């Protein structure tokens, strides 16, 4: 280890409690974009935190939550863009949290809170890295940095593409570190090269002007049953999506993609233990569980219909609503899928069923041999002492697509603080302090090496 | 009109405001059996109201809500049993009420409140009839009366059969007036001769120990989708129930049954207007809508799974629950149907799916030519000045079966205060003051004529 890396690591160790305090402050502020809860307050807090770390801050309004941008110039003309988000998933169900989601609590070497990992912990770890690099370079940064922290990632980043298009000069950069990333079950660092797109819709059925007594179920039409018939018309029991043309632009995995997955650990046991699953979708096993990421999906986020309380209520529901998301593979296009779904419903006798666009992201896939990708891999292997794993495509989605192409097909990698059991999006979300530390070390090394790539 | 009938009618007119005040007091007391809300308080109030009307009152505990029994002897050894219930359906959705459900309000000639009709209004109308008959007979009743007012009708009367079996002497009577009844769309009085049974169950699916991110939907099993597959395995798109043996004991309608329905008004227009329906189940029309009551049904009362809030949440639900009721025709047996459904799920690969018995009632069908049925018809035609309509079987259920057989196959009729647009079980439930008055007149005439039947 060079003396500069030593300096960085020591700085991060000595100052960890300060950064965890900063993370605690940020996690205590709710910021649920799905219901606009605390979002404005959180944006203001993020702006003040960025300013505290000597970045020039702009709080830029969009049609939804504001985007917070923090910039600093450095010793080289190269600029690295770091993407994070300050919004979080709703914390429900609250009764499954050991400690309340907005009362950040450290126990057994981890900080528990909604957003502790996704994405507030990752954001603060990057600020820690920035401070460490500045300290190791006598108060100056070796390259320019631009933080983009948005507030609508958890609802599909509906304004991000437009925001990037409208601020190309402000965001000009030569590479991007995305949110996410971290280590695998075995502790290996890695990054994903591709992300699926997503289309979220609301499907609503109304069969009557009011609920009716279930004694009339032989005559009066049930919205609950009709919604079920709509849903089963969209996907069969083997997970095949029945909308004509749905798979038209879906690229199958290449042999290289499959080889990368075959080189990775088998996730079956971990998935079984983490989610208490006895049987997977389509009875998949072993690495086929990961390879199935190349299958687009149709997932039901939730259904609301009829009586929701205790006991029973003998009613026929007049209304039924399902929220559904489709995860899309390259080169499927959410707009195309939405149009095909609407057309299919119309053709299938469901013209009366309403279909509402809730949000979408496009799929993305990056080249594995880019120098910045290679820098990320090399520095990660140094930090974690383990081989770097690349995943050609993962199941989730992010607005990577909205940055990479408009900014000149720049490389995008993930380098984060995650580990597989962190309960992101679920009760008892947490970040381990060790992962926070190593994530910061990794980002610091990328910042350190980035200037010399240019 | 005889002078005694004249006396009765005048008494009811002169004292209506007093009885409506009594109904207001009763409706202001919540009594939602589905969640045990105010049930004990309401039982105590019913007991005090019965005592106020000079009945000997017993408040008898059961495994659930208490049953309130009020008795009075009369000039003949004949005793008439009157069944009512003091529990109500949950008032939700609250935002669809014009005035709050527990703030009884009179407007445009009707009293609006949860329970105004079903079944508190009907109960108070019977007490009004009792007072009127007593007044017309110089303070004495011509026959004995026994009021049985239970508190679990809206959750399927789970303790009523056992209660009757345990109190055969207390309940000894020669005929029963059930809850329900009233007039049709055209203003014709009538009664139903048969009621369907009902089996309510909860079907619960658990596929994982916790919700997961929808980015894993290609691998992790969704409880929402699995519940949908369970439900579609139970009933096909043409309303045919697929559980083997389900129709084994279902009696088809007789020619007489169908003739009674053919003699009745066509309900299609009323149903269309009341429920805003454009297409009925199986595209039924005209009197086939009523004849379909001989088809048992499988209705979804409600589904709870996944994210229930605003916006969206990209999760795969780990749990999904449906409450389902089956309406059963004579001679289907809920216990037999429950066993067949469990067996079918086990055989269909759904052995992991939990099936919970929520409640049941057995079907019932009474003879049309019984003298008490004929008395009810004749007095109704006198009160309403219109022909009496008999319905061989209606879609709803009640614990009639639990009384009729154990008490010696006594006749059971309905004679009530209902009209089709009263919104029972729905927001803005109400009772028209005119229906309250005529319902009381009818009951008074039955009481008056009952002694001479014996």
Interface residues (C-beta under 8 A of the other chain):
Chain A: X33 X34 X35 X89 X90 X92 X96 X154 X155 X156 X196 X198 X200 X202 X207 X208 X209 X210 X211 X212 X213 X214 X215 X216 X217 X218 X219 X220 X221 X222 X224 X225 X228 X229 X231 X232 X235 X237 X239 X271 X275 X276 X277 X278 X279 X280 X281 X284 X289 X290 X292 X293 X295 X297 X298 X299 X300 X301 X302 X303 X304 X305 X306 X307 X308 X309 X310 X311 X312 X313 X314 X315 X316 X317 X318 X320 X323 X325 X327 X352 X358 X359 X394 X395 X396 X397 X423 X424 X425 X426 X427
Chain B: X33 X34 X35 X89 X90 X92 X96 X154 X155 X156 X196 X198 X200 X202 X207 X208 X209 X210 X211 X212 X213 X214 X215 X216 X217 X218 X219 X220 X221 X222 X224 X225 X228 X229 X231 X232 X235 X237 X239 X271 X275 X276 X277 X278 X279 X280 X281 X284 X289 X290 X292 X293 X295 X297 X298 X299 X300 X301 X302 X303 X304 X305 X306 X307 X308 X309 X310 X311 X312 X313 X314 X315 X316 X317 X318 X320 X323 X325 X327 X352 X358 X359 X394 X395 X396 X397 X423 X424 X425 X426 X427
